[in-house]
């Protein structure tokens, strides 16, 4: 699958970011066990409404459980997008 390549490219190129919206939150650490190493370059979006995504709130909660550090959670869930797409 593409996970190893995505992780490599994000780490190698300073202007490359990774979106994790298509990844089921419960599989996030299976696919990216070192996601916290690249937390500054990960963006979360939602696939809601869609099959297997009953509510944004539940998906958001699952992402929070998957990432250990509060500072890194905030980067993935909000700060990175706010920095890249300022108002």
Secondary structure, DSSP 8 states (H G I E B T S, - for coil): --HHHHHHHHHH-TT--EE-TTS-GGGHHHH-TTGGGGGGGEE-----SBTTB--HHHHHHHHHHH---HHHHHIIIIIHHHHHS--
